[in-house]
Amino acid sequence: MEIEAKFVLPDTDTFQRLQTVDRLASFALSAGRVKQVRDTYLDTAGRRILRAGYACRQREESEGILITLKGLGGAQGAIHRREELEVLIPSDLPPAQWPPSPVRDRVLQLIGLAPILPLFELRQARTVRGITQGERPVAELSLDDVHVMAGNREHVYLEMEVELKSHGTEDDLSIIVACLRDEWTLRPEPLSKFERALAFFETLS
């Protein structure tokens, strides 16, 4: 289960200030590290995965390709709670050739014999900062400069995510959310990146 808070970042000034701020409420932030993220979202021609309430993401990693199957919906204000299943594959392979895993089983159950195809690509320059309280790692903050590519069109926006880690609690996340909402006046983002990209993609159809 993935539990995270998502916020719209209204401008580059807010984005830059969040890259350098030392604290959020009673929590300390580590120095940021920037990484480039490239995702491709996959589905069948008939959108069988989407119709079942999931998004399937293919992310390029140094050790292979990470396939993530995420449930859609589940947002309450800024906080998203979603089923998340992952498997690492060595190269770009069809689902039947993925390693045995819950992801493979679920995707094959959803698509049957239909081929899986790329829908659109999403690239991010992501600044990642750890959130701690004393020695306790609580969450990971990501500041994302997002570029959605569909055909020859591009959609660009700024977003922030705060994802709970194993030693963090939902009470911790609630405190961080209140700080971002009340002190930073940020607006919750109820949609996932997939849902935002899909809405853009469908305007081109």
C-alpha positions in Angstrom: 0.0 0.0 0.0 1.4 3.4 -1.0 0.4 6.3 1.2 1.4 9.8 0.1 0.3 13.4 -0.1 0.2 15.3 -3.3 0.2 19.1 -3.8 0.1 21.5 -6.8 3.1 23.8 -6.9 1.8 27.1 -8.3 5.1 28.6 -9.5 8.9 28.2 -9.8 9.5 30.4 -6.7 7.6 28.0 -4.5 9.3 25.1 -6.1 12.8 26.6 -5.4 12.0 27.6 -1.9 10.9 24.1 -1.1 14.3 22.9 -2.5 16.1 24.8 0.3 13.8 25.1 3.3 15.3 23.3 6.4 12.1 22.2 8.2 8.4 21.5 7.8 6.6 21.7 11.1 8.7 19.6 13.6 10.4 17.7 10.8 13.9 18.2 9.3 14.6 18.0 5.6 17.8 16.6 4.1 19.7 18.2 1.3 18.1 17.5 -2.1 19.4 15.2 -4.8 18.2 15.5 -8.3 17.4 12.5 -10.5 15.9 12.2 -14.0 12.9 9.9 -14.2 11.5 8.5 -17.4 8.2 6.6 -17.3 6.0 5.0 -20.0 2.4 4.1 -19.2 1.1 0.9 -20.8 -2.3 -0.6 -21.6 -4.1 -2.6 -24.2 -5.8 -0.9 -27.2 -9.1 -1.4 -25.3 -7.8 0.1 -22.1 -8.4 -3.1 -20.1 -6.0 -2.2 -17.3 -7.6 1.3 -16.9 -11.1 -0.1 -17.0 -10.2 -2.4 -14.1 -9.1 0.6 -12.0 -5.3 0.4 -12.5 -2.4 2.2 -14.2 0.6 0.2 -15.4 3.9 2.1 -15.4 7.3 1.2 -16.9 10.2 3.1 -15.3 13.8 2.9 -16.5 16.2 2.1 -13.7 20.0 1.5 -13.7 19.5 -2.2 -12.9 16.6 -2.9 -15.3 13.0 -1.8 -15.9 10.7 -1.4 -12.9 7.1 -2.3 -13.7 4.5 -0.8 -11.2 0.8 -1.6 -11.1 -1.1 1.1 -9.1 -4.7 1.3 -8.1 -6.5 4.5 -9.1 -8.6 6.7 -6.9 -8.4 6.6 -3.1 -7.6 10.3 -2.6 -9.0 12.1 0.5 -7.9 15.7 0.2 -4.2 15.7 -0.4 -3.7 12.1 0.9 -3.7 9.2 -1.6 -3.9 5.5 -0.5 -3.3 3.1 -3.3 -2.5 -0.5 -3.9 0.9 -0.8 -5.4 2.6 -3.9 -6.9 6.1 -3.9 -8.4 8.5 -6.2 -10.3 11.9 -5.6 -11.8 12.5 -7.0 -15.3 15.8 -7.1 -17.2 14.6 -5.6 -20.4 11.5 -4.6 -22.3 9.5 -7.8 -22.3 5.8 -8.7 -22.8 3.9 -9.5 -19.5 3.9 -13.2 -20.1 7.8 -13.1 -19.9 8.0 -11.1 -16.7 9.4 -12.9 -13.7 6.7 -14.8 -11.6 5.2 -12.2 -9.4 1.9 -10.7 -8.2 2.3 -8.0 -10.8 2.6 -10.5 -13.7 -0.3 -12.5 -12.4 -2.6 -9.5 -12.0 -1.7 -7.9 -15.4 -2.2 -11.2 -17.3 -5.5 -11.6 -15.5 -6.6 -8.2 -16.7 -5.4 -8.3 -20.3 -5.7 -11.9 -21.3 -4.0 -12.4 -24.6 -4.2 -8.8 -25.7 -0.9 -7.1 -26.4 0.2 -4.2 -24.1 1.1 -0.9 -25.8 2.6 2.4 -24.7 0.0 5.2 -24.1 2.2 8.2 -23.4 5.6 9.1 -21.8 6.2 11.2 -18.7 9.6 12.7 -17.8 10.5 14.3 -14.6 13.4 16.2 -13.1 12.8 15.1 -9.5 14.4 16.7 -6.4 14.3 14.2 -3.6 14.6 15.2 0.1 14.4 12.9 3.2 12.1 14.0 6.0 13.1 13.0 9.5 12.3 13.5 13.2 15.4 13.1 15.2 16.9 9.8 14.0 13.6 8.5 12.7 13.1 8.5 8.9 9.5 9.6 8.3 8.9 10.3 4.7 10.4 11.3 1.3 9.6 14.6 -0.3 9.8 14.8 -4.1 9.6 18.1 -6.0 8.8 17.2 -9.6 9.2 19.2 -12.8 6.9 17.1 -15.0 6.8 16.9 -18.8 4.1 14.7 -20.4 4.7 13.8 -24.0 2.0 12.5 -26.3 2.6 12.6 -30.0 4.2 16.0 -30.8 2.5 17.7 -27.9 3.9 18.4 -24.4 2.3 19.4 -21.1 4.5 20.8 -18.3 3.6 21.3 -14.6 5.2 21.4 -11.1 4.1 19.0 -8.3 5.1 17.9 -4.9 4.7 14.4 -3.3 5.3 13.4 0.3 5.5 9.6 0.6 5.4 7.8 4.0 8.3 5.5 4.7 8.3 2.4 7.0 9.1 4.4 10.2 6.6 7.2 9.4 3.0 7.2 10.6 -0.2 8.7 9.2 -0.2 11.2 12.1 3.2 12.4 10.9 1.8 12.8 7.4 -1.2 14.7 8.7 1.1 17.2 10.5 3.1 17.7 7.3 0.0 18.1 5.2 -1.4 20.7 7.6 1.9 22.7 7.4 1.9 22.6 3.6 -1.7 23.6 3.5 -1.8 26.3 6.2 1.7 27.8 6.1 2.6 27.3 2.5 -1.0 27.7 1.2 -0.6 24.8 -1.2 -3.6 23.3 -3.0 -4.1 19.5 -2.7 -3.8 17.5 -6.0 -6.5 14.8 -6.0 -5.3 13.2 -9.3 -2.4 10.9 -9.9 0.2 11.8 -12.5 -1.3 9.1 -14.7 -4.8 10.6 -14.4 -3.5 14.1 -15.2 -1.5 12.8 -18.2 -4.5 10.7 -19.4 -6.7 13.8 -19.3 -4.1 15.7 -21.5 -3.8 12.7 -23.8 -7.5 12.5 -24.3 -7.7 16.2 -25.4 -5.6 15.2 -28.4 -7.9 12.4 -29.5 
